[in-house]
Amino acid sequence: MEQFHHGHHMRLRSSELGTYLHADEDGHGVSLHRRRASMKAAWAVHLYHPPQAQVQYLLLHSAAYGRYLAATDEPAPQGHRGRRRYWRARIAGPGCICSKNPRPPEADAQGIFWLAVLTASGDEVFLCNFYGGCLRANGRYRPWNNGASVEDVDINDIGSLSTMMHWVVEDIPAREITPLLPPPAWLHLPAVISPSRMIVYLWLDADRAVISEGSFMFSGRSVFRLRSELVRWLADNDIAIVDAPDLVMCLPTRDGRIFPLVVDLPRSLQPLHIIVVIVGTPAHAALRYADVDAE
């Protein structure tokens, strides 16, 4: 587990295919792509040692969409091997985030627990799930099959495991400058008929006391427009007058940490939980931005 550093960002590259594990825009799946410089290929590391457990587990939190990589019991699609790989929602609600002792991950599901085991060479890792099986890339013989799955294997016989289960861990350094949000794309449908999702926000002070919390409906996927809408909502409800560039929207983790939301929202219309951070505060100074463009 020495390749993984708590709170840092990293990529997982298939040593066999050279492709990277990406979070999909549908808000549910994962797939393999060549593009390296993408926030969808960035994962925040969460190391967790459950009480009475003999080992420390690894949780991977998508830097793009704020969900944890998890194994499910669903069969893999045709052409895949093993159980289908999904990354499931692990967005903590206000009750967890504002607590001084956030709810542990196992309060929801242990399918997000992974154990990193070194390969025989020591240069790559197997990612073994709590429920059994190892994460594997797909597409060796069918290039169009760019998914990932979890295959039941005997981890005690490492030498027999497919190289499609070998993953290279690439550390992603932190940015020194806050990245700009992607500009809004043209909204083809009027806002009144465009699909909407609920935005649930929470604004905490330095002691984790609630300054403000609430929810509103938002149309579209633009993170730039979402920030503007949140600023307007705060002003219209006499909560605060904030300039848009001074407001940072963040995604919470199960252990109470937060990471900035800097990409457009997933296509899924599931409610989105965000934490409000103001530029110049201690919470803002503690944020870590993944520099996905770094060599």
C-alpha positions in Angstrom: 0.0 0.0 0.0 3.1 2.2 0.0 2.2 3.5 -3.5 -1.0 5.1 -2.1 -0.8 8.3 -0.1 -3.9 9.4 1.9 -5.5 12.6 0.5 -3.4 12.6 -2.6 -4.5 11.9 -6.2 -3.4 9.1 -8.5 -4.2 7.3 -11.7 -4.6 3.6 -12.4 -3.0 2.5 -15.7 -3.4 -1.0 -17.1 0.1 -2.4 -17.5 -1.1 -4.6 -20.3 -3.1 -2.1 -22.4 -1.6 1.2 -21.3 -5.1 2.7 -20.8 -6.3 4.5 -17.7 -9.3 3.8 -15.5 -11.8 6.6 -16.1 -15.1 7.6 -14.3 -17.8 7.6 -16.9 -20.0 10.6 -17.7 -23.1 8.6 -16.9 -22.3 8.9 -13.2 -22.2 5.2 -12.6 -19.7 3.3 -14.7 -16.0 3.1 -15.3 -14.1 2.4 -18.5 -10.6 2.5 -19.9 -9.3 5.3 -22.1 -5.9 6.5 -23.5 -6.4 10.0 -22.3 -4.1 10.6 -19.3 -4.6 14.4 -18.7 -8.2 14.1 -17.5 -9.9 14.7 -14.2 -12.0 11.6 -14.9 -8.8 9.5 -14.6 -7.9 11.1 -11.3 -8.8 9.3 -8.0 -8.3 10.6 -4.5 -6.8 8.1 -2.1 -8.6 7.3 1.2 -6.8 4.9 3.4 -8.9 3.3 6.1 -8.2 0.8 8.9 -11.5 -0.6 10.2 -11.7 -1.3 13.9 -10.4 -4.8 14.8 -9.3 -5.4 11.2 -5.9 -6.8 10.5 -5.3 -4.8 7.3 -5.7 -1.3 6.0 -8.1 -0.9 3.1 -8.0 1.5 0.1 -10.9 3.5 -1.1 -10.7 5.5 -4.3 -12.8 8.6 -4.6 -13.4 10.0 -8.1 -11.9 13.5 -8.4 -14.4 14.2 -11.2 -17.8 13.1 -9.8 -17.2 12.4 -6.1 -18.1 8.7 -5.9 -16.2 5.7 -4.8 -14.9 2.9 -7.0 -16.9 -0.1 -5.9 -17.6 -3.7 -7.0 -21.2 -4.9 -7.5 -22.8 -8.3 -7.8 -24.2 -7.5 -11.2 -23.0 -9.8 -14.1 -20.6 -8.1 -16.4 -21.9 -7.2 -19.9 -21.3 -9.6 -22.8 -17.6 -9.7 -23.7 -16.5 -8.9 -20.1 -15.2 -11.3 -17.6 -16.0 -11.3 -13.9 -18.6 -9.2 -12.2 -19.6 -5.9 -13.7 -17.5 -2.9 -12.3 -19.5 0.0 -11.1 -18.5 3.0 -9.0 -21.4 3.7 -6.7 -22.5 6.8 -4.9 -20.8 7.4 -1.6 -21.8 11.0 -1.1 -22.1 11.8 2.6 -25.1 13.9 3.6 -25.0 16.9 5.9 -25.4 14.6 9.0 -22.1 13.0 8.2 -20.1 16.0 6.9 -20.9 18.4 9.8 -20.1 15.8 12.4 -16.8 16.0 14.2 -16.7 12.2 13.8 -17.9 11.4 10.3 -19.6 8.0 9.7 -17.1 5.3 8.8 -17.3 3.8 5.3 -18.7 0.5 6.4 -21.9 2.2 7.5 -22.9 2.0 3.8 -21.2 -0.8 2.0 -17.9 -2.7 2.0 -17.9 -3.0 -1.8 -15.9 0.2 -1.9 -13.0 -1.5 0.1 -10.0 -2.6 -1.9 -6.7 -4.2 -0.9 -3.6 -3.4 -3.0 -1.3 -6.4 -3.4 2.1 -6.1 -5.1 2.7 -8.2 -8.2 5.7 -10.5 -8.4 7.8 -7.8 -10.0 6.9 -5.3 -7.3 6.2 -2.6 -9.9 2.5 -3.0 -10.2 -0.5 -3.9 -8.0 -3.5 -6.1 -7.9 -6.6 -4.5 -6.6 -8.6 -7.0 -4.6 -12.1 -6.3 -3.4 -13.4 -6.9 0.1 -16.1 -9.2 -1.4 -13.6 -11.2 -3.4 -12.1 -10.9 -6.9 -9.6 -8.5 -8.5 -10.2 -5.5 -10.7 -9.2 -6.3 -14.3 -9.1 -4.5 -17.6 -11.0 -5.8 -20.6 -10.3 -5.4 -24.3 -7.2 -7.5 -25.0 -8.8 -9.3 -27.9 -11.8 -7.0 -28.4 -10.4 -3.4 -28.5 -13.9 -2.0 -28.5 -14.6 -3.6 -25.1 -13.1 -0.8 -23.0 -14.8 -1.8 -19.7 -13.4 -3.0 -16.4 -14.7 -5.9 -14.3 -14.0 -7.8 -11.1 -13.0 -11.4 -11.7 -13.1 -14.1 -9.0 -9.6 -15.4 -8.5 -7.3 -17.1 -6.0 -5.2 -14.3 -4.7 -3.0 -16.8 -2.9 -1.7 -17.9 -6.3 -0.4 -14.6 -7.6 1.7 -16.2 -10.3 -1.5 -17.6 -12.1 -3.3 -14.2 -12.3 -3.8 -12.6 -15.6 -1.6 -9.5 -16.5 -4.9 -7.8 -17.3 -5.2 -7.5 -13.5 -1.9 -5.6 -13.2 -2.2 -1.9 -12.5 0.4 0.8 -12.5 -0.1 3.5 -9.9 0.8 7.0 -11.1 0.9 9.8 -8.5 -0.7 13.1 -9.5 0.9 16.2 -8.0 -1.1 19.1 -6.6 -1.7 22.3 -8.6 -0.4 25.5 -7.1 -3.1 27.6 -8.9 -6.8 27.0 -8.8 -8.0 25.8 -12.2 -10.6 27.6 -14.2 -14.0 26.0 -14.5 -14.9 24.8 -18.0 -17.0 27.5 -19.9 -20.7 26.7 -20.2 -21.8 24.9 -23.4 -24.8 26.2 -25.3 -28.0 25.1 -23.6 -30.1 23.7 -26.5 -33.3 23.2 -24.4 -35.0 26.0 -22.5 -34.2 25.7 -18.8 -37.9 25.2 -18.0 -38.0 21.9 -19.9 -34.3 20.8 -19.6 -33.9 17.8 -17.3 -33.2 18.9 -13.7 -31.5 17.5 -10.6 -31.6 18.5 -7.0 -28.6 20.3 -5.6 -28.1 19.9 -1.9 -25.5 22.3 -0.4 -23.9 22.7 3.0 -21.9 25.7 4.2 -19.8 25.1 7.3 -17.6 27.3 9.4 -14.1 26.4 10.6 -15.6 24.5 13.6 -17.9 22.5 11.3 -20.9 24.4 12.6 -23.6 24.9 9.9 -23.7 28.5 8.4 -26.3 27.6 5.9 -27.8 24.5 4.2 -30.5 24.1 1.6 -31.4 22.7 -1.8 -32.7 23.8 -5.2 -33.3 22.4 -8.6 -30.8 22.9 -11.4 -31.0 22.2 -15.1 -28.1 21.1 -17.3 -24.6 19.9 -16.5 -22.4 23.1 -16.5 -20.4 23.5 -13.3 -19.9 27.1 -14.3 -23.6 27.7 -14.5 -24.1 25.8 -11.3 -21.8 28.1 -9.4 -23.6 31.2 -10.8 -26.9 29.7 -9.8 -25.8 28.9 -6.3 -24.5 32.5 -5.9 -27.8 33.8 -7.1 -29.7 31.5 -4.8 -27.7 32.6 -1.7 -28.4 36.2 -2.6 -32.1 35.8 -3.4 -32.6 34.0 -0.1 -30.8 36.7 1.9 -28.1 34.3 3.0 -25.0 35.9 1.6 -23.7 38.1 -1.1 -20.7 36.3 -2.7 -18.9 37.0 -5.9 -18.9 33.8 -8.1 -15.0 33.6 -8.3 -14.9 33.6 -4.5 -17.1 30.6 -4.1 -15.7 27.1 -4.5 -18.0 24.0 -4.7 -16.6 20.8 -3.2 -17.4 17.1 -3.1 -17.4 15.4 0.4 -15.8 12.1 1.3 -16.8 9.6 3.9 -14.1 10.7 6.3 -15.1 14.4 6.2 -12.5 15.6 3.7 -13.5 17.7 0.7 -12.2 18.0 -2.9 -13.1 20.8 -5.4 -15.7 20.2 -8.1 -14.0 21.4 -11.3 -15.7 19.4 -14.1 -19.2 19.5 -15.5 -21.8 17.3 -13.8 -22.4 13.7 -14.8 -25.3 12.9 -17.1 -27.1 11.1 -14.2 -29.8 13.2 -12.7 -29.2 11.9 -9.2 -29.1 14.6 -6.4 -25.7 16.2 -6.0 -24.4 17.1 -2.6 -21.8 19.8 -2.4 -19.9 21.7 0.3 -19.5 25.5 0.0 -16.1 26.9 0.6 -15.2 30.6 0.4 -11.8 31.8 -1.0 -9.5 33.0 1.7 -10.8 30.8 4.5 -8.8 28.0 6.1 -11.0 25.4 4.4 -10.0 26.9 1.0 -6.3 26.9 1.9 -6.5 23.2 2.7 -8.0 22.2 -0.7 -5.9 20.0 -3.0 -6.3 20.3 -6.8 -5.1 17.5 -8.9 -2.7 18.7 -11.6 -3.7 16.2 -14.3 -1.7 18.1 -17.0 1.6 17.6 -15.1 4.1 15.2 -16.7 
